[in-house]
Structures are given as C-alpha cells and as structure tokens.
Amino acid sequence: MKKRLVGICSLVLTHGAMAADLPTQSNNNAAAAENVLPTVSVKASRDGGNPAENGYQAKRASVASRSDAALIDVPQAVSVVTSQFLQDRQPSSLAESLDTVSGIRMGNTLGGTLDAIIKRGFGDNRDNSMLRDGMLSVQPRNFTPTTERIEVLKGPSSMLYGSMDPGGVINVISKKPLLENQRSVMLSGSSYGGISEQIDLTGPIGDSGLAYRLIADHQRNNYWRNFGETTQSVVAPSLAWYGRDTTLSFAYEHMNYSVPIDRGTIIDPRTGNPVATPKERRFDEAYNVSAGRSDAVNLRFDHKLNADWTLHGGYGFSRSYYNDWQARVLSVNYATGAATRRVDATQNGVQSAHTLTLNLEGKFNWGDVRHDIVGGVDYMRNYRVLGDLYRGPSNTQFNIYNPVYGQLTPAGSKISPADSDQTDKLISRGVFLQDSIHLDERWILLAGARYEYFNELTGKGRPFIVGSKVAAGRATPRAGVVYKLAPDWSMYASYSESFKPNTSIATPIGELPPELAKGYEIGSKLETENLTATLAVFDIQKRNIQTTETINGINYTRNAGKARSRGLEFDATGRISKNLSLVGSYAYTEARYADDPKLAGNPLPNTPKHTASLYLTRDFGISRLGPVEGRVRAGAGARVFSSLPVGDGSGKVYHLPYGRVMDAFVSWNTLIEGQSVDWQFNVKNLFDSTYYTASCCSGTPFVNIGAGRELALSAKLNF
C-alpha cells in the first residue's frame, strides 16, 4: 500500500510540475505576481449555468415536477446530490454517489455490471427508474465523467414518468456547454494501482449564443479484490445554442468498458454469516469480465412562446452492447469448502431505448389564483435481447478455503438453445396533465393524472417461446397540498400511484397481473438562504409483486402478493456557518412482504431498517504551504446502517452485521506559474471496515462486499 501511494504521489507531482511549465496568459501572470488566487464567481446565465445550487445545497430539481418549481413548493420528498459534493467525495459509481441520501440503497447489480438502486425498499436493475437528463436510460453505468449532479424524486411517480417501481426516480444531470471559456486537464491515481486522465473543454463558438463542450476520460484501475481490472473510456461532445427565447442542445456520449463480474461472498447457512474467508478472496476466475460499449444521444429544445407559456421537447436514445464470461458458483459444501461451479456466458447482449417527449409549461393568473401547469405526451420503446447464452458442465475442483484458480475454463461451454434469445420488448405511450394551484401566499394545491397504454412481449429459446404478452392501459393520479408556515418553511401531504407491467422471460407460475402501488406521504421542508432540510413520513403499499423462485434448479417467476414499506426520512444539506458545510441524513424503513405463502413477514431485500450519514466540510481559506499560498478545504464523514436482511427465496432470512464506513478528503487550490491547479486527496473507507452492500440470487444467497480502504490523489489544471 505504501509503495503504491508513493508511486501515485510521484506521478501526480510530476504531471503537476509539467503543468507549471505550460505557457500562461498575461492576466494569469499578473495574478501570480500578486500571489492572489483567482476569484470564483457563480451567477445565473442563459447558458445553462445552475444558480439553483449553493455548494451542497440545491433549491430546484426538474425531476420533481418536470418544471422549474422550487423544491419547497413540491409536495413530495426530493433530494439532490450537488456538483460540489460529487467533486469533494469523488465517488466511482452511481450507488456510491447516492449513499448519503436517505432511503436509497444499492440493489442487485448483477455482479457489479449494472446500476441497481433500491428506493424506499423497492426497485432493482432495469426497473425503468433511471433517467439521464429526463430521458429513460438503459446504459449499464450512468454515473460517468459527464455527470454534473443527481436528482432523486422519492415515492410513486408514474403520473410524471410512466411505468416503474414505486420507490422513486433517479435523474442524472449532465454537464452542459457554457458561454464562458473553461478548460481543465485532470490526472488521478489510486492505491489499488492504476491511473485516470480526463480533459474537459467548454466555451463559446463565435458570439451568436452557440457553445460547445468536450469531455474525454480514460480510466484503468486494478480491482480491489485479489484479481481483476476495470477499464473505462468516455468521449462526450455536446453543443448548445442559447437564444433569447429558444434553447437548443445536442449531446452524445460513447463509452467502452470492461469490468469484473464479482458476486461477492456467500452465506454459510450453519452460522448465518458470510463464509470465513478473507474479504479480498474471489470464488470465480480471471475471465469473469463484462465488456461492452454504450452510446447515448440527447436532443432537447425549450422555446418561450410568451411571458406565460414555454414549450419543451426532446428525443433520447441510449444503447448498450456487451459480452461476458463467468465462472458461476452453484453450491458449496461448507464443511469441506468444495464448490460446484459452472461456466456461463452471455454473448451479443443488446438493449436500446428511444424516448420522445413534448410538453407545455404555463405560469399564469386566473383571477387572484396562480396556476403552474405542465402537460404533454411521451413515447418510449425499450427493447432488450440477450443473444447467445452459453452453459458449461459442472465442476467441483475448486475449494473456497484453499483456492486454486485456472482449473475451470470456458473451453467446454456450449450455446444453450433453450436459454438463448432472451427477449423483452416494451412500447408505451402516455399523456399527462398537472396543475399546481397557488390559492394564496400560503396554500398550494397540486393535482395531476396520466393515462398510459403499453405493449410488452417477453420470452426466450430457439425456437422462441413466448413467456408473457401484455397489452393494457392504466390511469395514475397524483395529488398534494402545501401549506407555507413562512416563506422558507412548508408543510405538505401527498398521494400518488404507480404501476409496472408484470412479464417474465422465465416460465411464469400462474397469471402475472401488473404491479400496482399507492403511496401516502406527509412532511415538512425548510429552505433558508444556505440550508435545505426535509422531513418525510411515508407509507407505500404494493401488490402483485413479481419474484423469482428456484425449483429443482430451474428459475420460475410468480407473483408474491403484497408488500408494504413505511418509514421516516430526514435530509439536510447546505451551510451551517460561513465556512462549515454539511450533508446529513437518517432513514427508518420498515419494508416487508405482506401476504405471500412463503415470504409473508420477510423483509424486502437490501433494505436495512436504519441508515444514517453525516459529512462535514470546512473551508480554511488561504493558507501557505512553503512559498506558495492556496485555498484549503477539508472534510470527513461517516455512514452507518443496521443489519442487512438477506433472503434465499424460500422464506429463510439471514441478517448480516451492521456496517460503518468513514471517508475523508482535503483539497488545495493554488497557482503555479500563473496556472490554477486543484489538488485533492481522498481516503475512502478510512478504517478498512468490512461491510456488505447488497445481496442477490434466490437459492444460494450471494452478498456483495464493500470495497476496502482506498487512497486517491488527483491534480486538476485549469487553463
């Protein structure tokens, strides 16, 4: 570890010294001569700058109402992870970016290959709740170097966004072209071993309101466990035109990636705890890799028709293509350690989504009453086909207590016709209308409804066998009331519904009617100049839940009756003094199956009852390091969560130990030869705690292990 860190420091310092030798502009030289750091200003502008952010505090989020309504006026809990907080923490995944938001947890990521976020006890990978700039995304990794901030709308949200789970919606906001020149180059390294390079260029093209942005990033890092490597390359050009009444934007992002497929450790049913092996030890092989590419296109326009009405429209496209191989553990003799493994593979896996939206936003007075109306139409086509699925013979040579790798190879695997061509095709069309009625300075009533019609076909096999076929329509309402005790303090109550068609690639047991949910929420919001806080109490009831059951080694799909999630959440973000900022949260979540013959009373997976986090950051102002002055900021924080419940699909539940993780960072902004350089040092999992993040798989429950301690150093040259 020490040798790796010394290597990182040497590499970053060398690049920092090289950056200091770059040619400089005269105004930068003048600043260097006076030894004064450049002033950083934040202002509203027509180029998509974000005046709604103030450090760790956010006051607006488009995901909340598909408009620019202030968060204090929205009768539903909304959380925002701001760009400053992302910059300070330097998360490496979407789940890590959101682990300080109350009620949000990592779900089954399929061995770390897909985003999977649990919201208030509900959700999974591919649950249609992931948006990029307001458009459905099927990209496997949605947190990329282009991410500016992340918005979370909690609770059932089908009225706004169509069919999805009732836990909420995640909206990843991308960095936009700016009309002010900003250029940076960043180099970073990790104690795991590896290096990352990034360039970010933006500025005007001419003087007509046209702007560009180009972000390019390459990462190559060793995996934190005993073998594996992660590589990722991103190229993302974008253009925007900011007119007087019209804004047009185009963004494209291409990613190539290769990541380990790591299902973590396995629970020993004799003890109810993970097997007694080092947390770094993997039970698979070096070829356990998912490699692929993804593309995303986003076209948007906003046109102000007059003082009261604005027309918004957009088209989004995302596509993912991947191939993988993996040595899958099927069972373990826990006394001897002998593991039965099999080689599985998915080749030519493709998923693509097209989204079209057109909506009209109006703000006008009708008599003495103000109306904020948004309504429109949406179209979505989401197709997923997994082409060739390989299966190999079972092998019992591996021992988890005394592993010898390389004895199981993909050579004997063959295409399984019965498992290949797994297909899920969903098309939906929706129309919605919502009105926020400001009765006076204190009372706001919200009412909205959506009608959605969808077609979905699923199945698999050669020849193809239809698993399920659905064509139906559904209306979903949303209603709420806000009462302002003061301009910066409100109380609210809301009711909302959601739905999601139930379909199955696997053989279904009985009928699969759509999942339906309704949610009730009451809460209070405080929004001062520097601090935003939300307290929410919620109750979500869901029926016709789809679950997987393994019978004689074969997976079947069935409905699991009802589930209920209720609890309390608290979030606070912003500044508590001139130089001290915080992000804090707490959630109590009681989420259980209600009336299933096998699962009734069991907790929903990956949902601990208690979670909490607190991060504090202090701005120490200008400090001197040797002959050089710089602005110093430092922060530290911790997150804790109670026992994580893990089920095996049969009704048996294991409870893993509670988790605790502490992180810290220090940053230093200075001038070297007139160039602004940002240095940052991060420590993740400071005390190298062992903790568990999520579980997967019925039958043999696997558990993902949280990453060990990591030290990272970065240098960013702004020119």
ZAMARGU-4260 file (C-alpha; in steps of 0.2 Angstrom, whole numbers, plus 5000, padded with zeros to 4 digits):
<rodrens>
0) 5000/5000/5000 | 5014/5012/5005 | 5024/5009/4989 | 5008/5011/4978 | 5004/5028/4987
5) 5022/5034/4984 | 5021/5030/4966 | 5004/5039/4964 | 5011/5055/4973 | 5027/5054/4962
10) 5016/5053/4946 | 5004/5067/4950 | 5018/5078/4956 | 5027/5075/4940 | 5012/5080/4930
15) 5009/5095/4941 | 5027/5101/4938 | 5024/5099/4919 | 5008/5109/4920 | 5018/5123/4929
20) 5029/5124/4913 | 5014/5127/4902 | 5013/5144/4893 | 5002/5156/4903 | 4992/5171/4898
25) 4997/5189/4904 | 4982/5190/4916 | 4987/5174/4924 | 5005/5180/4926 | 4999/5196/4934
30) 4989/5186/4947 | 5004/5175/4950 | 5015/5190/4953 | 5002/5196/4966 | 5001/5179/4973
35) 4982/5180/4974 | 4971/5166/4969 | 4958/5169/4955 | 4941/5174/4961 | 4927/5161/4958
40) 4910/5168/4954 | 4893/5159/4952 | 4880/5168/4943 | 4864/5164/4933 | 4866/5165/4915
45) 4857/5160/4899 | 4870/5146/4895 | 4863/5133/4907 | 4873/5138/4922 | 4865/5132/4938
50) 4860/5146/4950 | 4849/5134/4960 | 4865/5126/4968 | 4874/5134/4983 | 4888/5122/4987
55) 4880/5107/4995 | 4863/5115/4994 | 4850/5114/4980 | 4834/5123/4979 | 4827/5116/4962
60) 4826/5100/4953 | 4817/5097/4937 | 4814/5079/4941 | 4801/5085/4955 | 4788/5091/4943
65) 4795/5092/4926 | 4796/5110/4928 | 4807/5123/4937 | 4796/5123/4953 | 4805/5127/4969
70) 4808/5111/4980 | 4799/5120/4994 | 4783/5120/4984 | 4783/5102/4979 | 4773/5090/4990
75) 4785/5076/4989 | 4802/5072/4995 | 4816/5077/4983 | 4835/5075/4986 | 4849/5082/4976
80) 4867/5077/4976 | 4876/5093/4970 | 4891/5095/4959 | 4901/5102/4974 | 4898/5086/4984
85) 4902/5075/4970 | 4918/5084/4967 | 4923/5083/4986 | 4918/5064/4988 | 4925/5058/4971
90) 4913/5043/4970 | 4916/5029/4957 | 4898/5023/4955 | 4880/5029/4955 | 4877/5019/4971
95) 4891/5027/4980 | 4885/5044/4974 | 4869/5041/4982 | 4874/5033/4998 | 4871/5048/5008
100) 4853/5051/5003 | 4840/5044/5015 | 4831/5029/5009 | 4842/5025/4995 | 4852/5008/4994
105) 4862/4998/4982 | 4852/4983/4974 | 4857/4968/4964 | 4870/4975/4952 | 4872/4958/4943
110) 4890/4956/4950 | 4894/4975/4949 | 4890/4976/4930 | 4874/4987/4931 | 4867/5001/4941
115) 4854/4995/4953 | 4846/5007/4966 | 4833/5002/4979 | 4822/5017/4984 | 4812/5015/5000
120) 4813/4996/4999 | 4808/4995/4980 | 4817/4994/4964 | 4831/4984/4955 | 4841/4984/4939
125) 4832/4988/4923 | 4816/4994/4933 | 4814/5010/4921 | 4818/5022/4935 | 4834/5028/4928
130) 4834/5044/4919 | 4848/5054/4910 | 4843/5072/4908 | 4825/5067/4910 | 4825/5053/4897
135) 4825/5034/4900 | 4842/5027/4901 | 4847/5009/4898 | 4866/5012/4900 | 4874/5000/4912
140) 4884/5014/4921 | 4875/5030/4922 | 4887/5039/4933 | 4901/5045/4921 | 4913/5060/4920
145) 4899/5069/4911 | 4889/5069/4927 | 4885/5087/4935 | 4873/5082/4948 | 4860/5069/4953
150) 4842/5071/4957 | 4830/5059/4967 | 4811/5060/4967 | 4805/5048/4981 | 4789/5039/4981
155) 4777/5033/4967 | 4780/5044/4951 | 4771/5035/4937 | 4760/5051/4934 | 4775/5060/4928
160) 4786/5046/4921 | 4776/5031/4916 | 4778/5013/4922 | 4790/5010/4935 | 4793/5004/4953
165) 4785/5015/4967 | 4801/5019/4976 | 4806/5034/4966 | 4815/5041/4951 | 4834/5044/4948
170) 4839/5058/4936 | 4857/5060/4932 | 4860/5078/4925 | 4875/5080/4913 | 4887/5094/4911
175) 4881/5107/4898 | 4891/5118/4886 | 4894/5136/4894 | 4896/5153/4885 | 4912/5156/4896
180) 4929/5148/4892 | 4933/5134/4905 | 4947/5121/4901 | 4954/5108/4913 | 4965/5093/4912
185) 4965/5081/4927 | 4976/5066/4932 | 4972/5055/4946 | 4979/5039/4954 | 4973/5026/4966
190) 4981/5015/4980 | 4973/5000/4971 | 4985/5003/4957 | 4980/5012/4941 | 4978/5029/4933
195) 4965/5040/4926 | 4966/5055/4914 | 4952/5067/4909 | 4950/5083/4899 | 4935/5095/4900
200) 4934/5109/4887 | 4919/5121/4885 | 4916/5139/4879 | 4908/5149/4865 | 4908/5147/4847
205) 4908/5165/4840 | 4896/5177/4848 | 4879/5171/4842 | 4875/5161/4858 | 4882/5144/4852
210) 4893/5135/4864 | 4902/5118/4864 | 4909/5106/4877 | 4920/5091/4875 | 4924/5079/4889
215) 4936/5064/4887 | 4941/5052/4900 | 4951/5036/4902 | 4952/5025/4917 | 4962/5010/4920
220) 4962/5003/4938 | 4966/4987/4947 | 4951/4979/4956 | 4952/4980/4975 | 4950/4961/4977
225) 4963/4948/4974 | 4962/4950/4955 | 4953/4959/4941 | 4954/4976/4932 | 4942/4990/4927
230) 4944/5000/4912 | 4933/5014/4905 | 4935/5026/4891 | 4922/5040/4888 | 4921/5053/4874
235) 4906/5065/4876 | 4904/5080/4864 | 4890/5092/4865 | 4883/5108/4858 | 4870/5121/4864
240) 4863/5137/4857 | 4856/5149/4869 | 4844/5161/4860 | 4833/5175/4868 | 4818/5164/4868
245) 4824/5147/4862 | 4837/5135/4868 | 4843/5120/4858 | 4855/5107/4864 | 4863/5091/4857
250) 4874/5079/4867 | 4882/5062/4863 | 4891/5051/4874 | 4901/5035/4870 | 4908/5023/4882
255) 4919/5007/4881 | 4921/4997/4897 | 4927/4981/4904 | 4923/4977/4922 | 4924/4962/4934
260) 4909/4951/4937 | 4910/4949/4955 | 4895/4942/4965 | 4905/4944/4981 | 4904/4931/4995
265) 4892/4918/5000 | 4882/4915/5016 | 4886/4899/5027 | 4868/4893/5032 | 4876/4885/5048
270) 4881/4902/5055 | 4870/4914/5046 | 4886/4924/5041 | 4897/4925/5026 | 4909/4911/5025
275) 4925/4913/5035 | 4937/4918/5021 | 4947/4934/5018 | 4936/4948/5011 | 4948/4950/4996
280) 4946/4932/4990 | 4936/4929/4975 | 4927/4912/4971 | 4927/4914/4952 | 4940/4916/4939
285) 4950/4930/4930 | 4939/4929/4914 | 4924/4934/4925 | 4923/4950/4915 | 4909/4960/4907
290) 4915/4970/4892 | 4905/4981/4881 | 4900/4998/4874 | 4886/5011/4877 | 4880/5026/4867
295) 4868/5040/4872 | 4861/5054/4862 | 4850/5068/4869 | 4842/5081/4859 | 4832/5095/4868
300) 4823/5111/4864 | 4815/5124/4875 | 4805/5138/4867 | 4797/5153/4876 | 4781/5156/4867
305) 4776/5171/4878 | 4778/5178/4895 | 4767/5164/4902 | 4770/5148/4891 | 4785/5138/4887
310) 4786/5123/4875 | 4798/5109/4879 | 4803/5094/4868 | 4816/5081/4867 | 4822/5065/4860
315) 4833/5052/4869 | 4842/5037/4863 | 4853/5025/4874 | 4860/5008/4869 | 4871/4995/4877
320) 4880/4981/4870 | 4890/4968/4880 | 4898/4951/4881 | 4903/4942/4897 | 4910/4926/4903
325) 4909/4920/4921 | 4913/4905/4932 | 4897/4904/4942 | 4896/4896/4960 | 4881/4885/4961
330) 4883/4877/4978 | 4896/4875/4992 | 4900/4861/5004 | 4903/4872/5019 | 4911/4859/5029
335) 4924/4855/5016 | 4924/4871/5006 | 4921/4861/4989 | 4912/4872/4977 | 4902/4867/4962
340) 4905/4879/4948 | 4899/4881/4930 | 4905/4892/4916 | 4891/4904/4910 | 4891/4917/4897
345) 4881/4930/4888 | 4886/4935/4871 | 4878/4949/4860 | 4868/4956/4873 | 4859/4972/4867
350) 4847/4984/4875 | 4841/5000/4867 | 4828/5013/4872 | 4820/5028/4862 | 4811/5041/4871
355) 4801/5056/4864 | 4793/5069/4874 | 4783/5085/4871 | 4776/5096/4885 | 4769/5113/4888
360) 4773/5123/4904 | 4762/5138/4909 | 4763/5150/4923 | 4748/5162/4923 | 4735/5170/4935
365) 4716/5166/4933 | 4708/5180/4944 | 4718/5180/4960 | 4724/5162/4959 | 4741/5157/4951
370) 4742/5141/4941 | 4758/5132/4936 | 4753/5119/4923 | 4763/5106/4914 | 4756/5093/4902
375) 4761/5084/4887 | 4764/5067/4878 | 4778/5054/4880 | 4783/5039/4869 | 4795/5026/4874
380) 4802/5010/4866 | 4813/4999/4876 | 4820/4983/4868 | 4832/4970/4876 | 4838/4954/4868
385) 4852/4943/4875 | 4858/4933/4860 | 4869/4918/4864 | 4869/4911/4881 | 4882/4898/4885
390) 4882/4884/4898 | 4896/4873/4903 | 4897/4857/4913 | 4898/4857/4932 | 4915/4856/4940
395) 4919/4853/4959 | 4938/4855/4959 | 4938/4872/4967 | 4939/4875/4986 | 4934/4891/4994
400) 4945/4888/5009 | 4961/4883/4998 | 4958/4891/4981 | 4967/4885/4966 | 4962/4896/4951
405) 4963/4891/4932 | 4955/4873/4934 | 4939/4878/4926 | 4940/4886/4908 | 4927/4891/4896
410) 4933/4878/4883 | 4919/4866/4887 | 4904/4878/4886 | 4891/4877/4873 | 4877/4888/4867
415) 4861/4883/4876 | 4846/4885/4864 | 4833/4884/4877 | 4841/4899/4886 | 4846/4910/4871
420) 4837/4924/4863 | 4830/4931/4880 | 4819/4945/4874 | 4809/4959/4882 | 4801/4972/4871
425) 4791/4986/4879 | 4782/5000/4870 | 4772/5013/4880 | 4763/5030/4876 | 4757/5042/4889
430) 4748/5058/4891 | 4748/5068/4907 | 4742/5085/4914 | 4747/5093/4931 | 4742/5109/4939
435) 4750/5117/4954 | 4737/5130/4961 | 4743/5144/4972 | 4727/5149/4981 | 4737/5162/4991
440) 4754/5165/4998 | 4752/5150/5010 | 4742/5137/5001 | 4746/5127/4986 | 4736/5113/4979
445) 4743/5100/4966 | 4733/5088/4955 | 4738/5078/4941 | 4734/5062/4931 | 4741/5052/4917
450) 4735/5039/4905 | 4747/5026/4898 | 4745/5012/4886 | 4758/4999/4884 | 4763/4983/4875
455) 4776/4971/4881 | 4782/4954/4874 | 4794/4943/4883 | 4801/4926/4880 | 4816/4915/4876
460) 4823/4900/4867 | 4827/4893/4850 | 4813/4890/4844 | 4807/4906/4853 | 4794/4903/4866
465) 4783/4917/4872 | 4784/4919/4891 | 4771/4933/4893 | 4762/4945/4882 | 4753/4961/4888
470) 4743/4975/4881 | 4734/4986/4893 | 4731/5004/4898 | 4732/5012/4915 | 4727/5029/4923
475) 4738/5035/4938 | 4734/5051/4948 | 4745/5062/4959 | 4738/5074/4972 | 4746/5085/4986
480) 4744/5101/4996 | 4757/5113/5003 | 4755/5125/5017 | 4768/5138/5020 | 4771/5142/5038
485) 4783/5155/5032 | 4791/5159/5016 | 4805/5147/5020 | 4796/5134/5029 | 4782/5122/5022
490) 4771/5108/5027 | 4765/5096/5014 | 4754/5080/5011 | 4753/5070/4995 | 4745/5054/4987
495) 4752/5046/4972 | 4751/5029/4962 | 4762/5019/4951 | 4761/5004/4940 | 4773/4992/4931
500) 4768/4978/4919 | 4772/4961/4925 | 4781/4950/4912 | 4793/4935/4913 | 4807/4928/4902
505) 4807/4913/4914 | 4792/4901/4915 | 4778/4910/4925 | 4768/4902/4938 | 4750/4907/4936
510) 4744/4924/4929 | 4755/4939/4931 | 4744/4955/4933 | 4753/4971/4933 | 4762/4978/4949
515) 4751/4992/4957 | 4756/5003/4971 | 4750/5018/4980 | 4759/5030/4992 | 4755/5042/5005
520) 4767/5055/5012 | 4767/5069/5024 | 4782/5080/5028 | 4790/5097/5031 | 4803/5107/5021
525) 4814/5121/5027 | 4824/5131/5014 | 4834/5146/5020 | 4847/5155/5011 | 4860/5142/5015
530) 4852/5127/5021 | 4839/5115/5014 | 4831/5101/5025 | 4816/5089/5023 | 4807/5078/5035
535) 4795/5065/5027 | 4784/5051/5034 | 4778/5039/5020 | 4768/5023/5018 | 4769/5014/5001
540) 4758/4998/4998 | 4762/4987/4983 | 4753/4972/4976 | 4756/4959/4963 | 4775/4959/4966
545) 4785/4949/4954 | 4798/4937/4962 | 4809/4923/4956 | 4808/4905/4964 | 4820/4891/4961
550) 4813/4874/4960 | 4824/4859/4956 | 4837/4871/4949 | 4825/4880/4937 | 4820/4898/4940
555) 4802/4902/4939 | 4793/4918/4940 | 4777/4921/4951 | 4768/4935/4960 | 4772/4937/4978
560) 4756/4945/4984 | 4758/4962/4993 | 4772/4972/5001 | 4772/4987/5012 | 4786/5000/5015
565) 4784/5014/5028 | 4796/5024/5037 | 4803/5041/5041 | 4817/5051/5032 | 4827/5066/5036
570) 4839/5075/5024 | 4849/5091/5027 | 4861/5099/5015 | 4870/5116/5014 | 4880/5128/5026
575) 4878/5129/5044 | 4891/5143/5046 | 4901/5154/5034 | 4915/5141/5032 | 4906/5124/5038
580) 4895/5114/5026 | 4886/5098/5029 | 4876/5084/5021 | 4866/5073/5034 | 4853/5060/5033
585) 4843/5047/5043 | 4830/5034/5037 | 4820/5022/5046 | 4812/5010/5034 | 4801/4995/5038
590) 4798/4986/5022 | 4791/4968/5022 | 4781/4956/5011 | 4763/4955/5017 | 4753/4940/5012
595) 4764/4928/5002 | 4763/4910/5007 | 4782/4908/5008 | 4788/4926/5011 | 4775/4934/5022
600) 4783/4944/5035 | 4800/4943/5027 | 4809/4960/5025 | 4811/4966/5007 | 4829/4963/5001
605) 4843/4975/5003 | 4833/4987/5015 | 4841/4989/5032 | 4829/4997/5045 | 4841/5011/5050
610) 4853/5021/5039 | 4862/5037/5043 | 4876/5048/5037 | 4884/5064/5041 | 4898/5073/5031
615) 4906/5090/5037 | 4917/5101/5026 | 4927/5116/5032 | 4934/5130/5021 | 4950/5135/5029
620) 4953/5150/5017 | 4970/5155/5011 | 4984/5145/5019 | 5003/5144/5015 | 5012/5129/5010
625) 5030/5133/5009 | 5032/5148/4997 | 5015/5145/4989 | 4998/5151/4995 | 4982/5141/4992
630) 4964/5139/4997 | 4962/5124/5008 | 4946/5114/5011 | 4944/5098/5021 | 4930/5086/5025
635) 4926/5070/5033 | 4911/5060/5036 | 4903/5043/5040 | 4888/5032/5036 | 4881/5018/5046
640) 4867/5006/5043 | 4859/4992/5053 | 4858/4974/5049 | 4856/4970/5031 | 4842/4956/5028
645) 4846/4943/5015 | 4833/4930/5009 | 4835/4914/5000 | 4818/4914/4991 | 4811/4900/5002
650) 4806/4911/5017 | 4823/4909/5026 | 4831/4926/5031 | 4849/4930/5036 | 4854/4946/5045
655) 4871/4952/5041 | 4881/4963/5053 | 4878/4982/5053 | 4890/4992/5043 | 4900/5008/5046
660) 4911/5017/5034 | 4921/5033/5036 | 4928/5044/5022 | 4939/5060/5021 | 4947/5072/5009
665) 4957/5088/5008 | 4959/5099/4993 | 4971/5113/4989 | 4968/5126/4976 | 4984/5136/4971
670) 4993/5145/4957 | 5009/5138/4949 | 5017/5149/4936 | 5000/5158/4935 | 4990/5142/4932
675) 4976/5137/4943 | 4979/5119/4950 | 4967/5110/4961 | 4975/5096/4971 | 4964/5084/4980
680) 4967/5069/4992 | 4953/5057/4996 | 4953/5042/5008 | 4938/5030/5006 | 4934/5018/5020
685) 4947/5026/5031 | 4947/5011/5044 | 4946/4997/5031 | 4929/4991/5038 | 4921/4975/5032
690) 4903/4979/5027 | 4891/4972/5015 | 4881/4982/5002 | 4868/4971/4994 | 4863/4953/4990
695) 4857/4943/4975 | 4850/4927/4969 | 4837/4915/4976 | 4843/4898/4982 | 4861/4902/4986
700) 4862/4919/4993 | 4877/4929/4987 | 4882/4946/4996 | 4892/4960/4988 | 4906/4966/4999
705) 4910/4985/5001 | 4927/4990/4994 | 4942/4991/5006 | 4952/5006/5010 | 4957/5017/4995
710) 4969/5032/4994 | 4967/5043/4979 | 4977/5058/4973 | 4972/5070/4959 | 4979/5086/4951
715) 4967/5096/4940 | 4975/5110/4929 | 4963/5124/4925 | 4969/5135/4910
</rodrens>
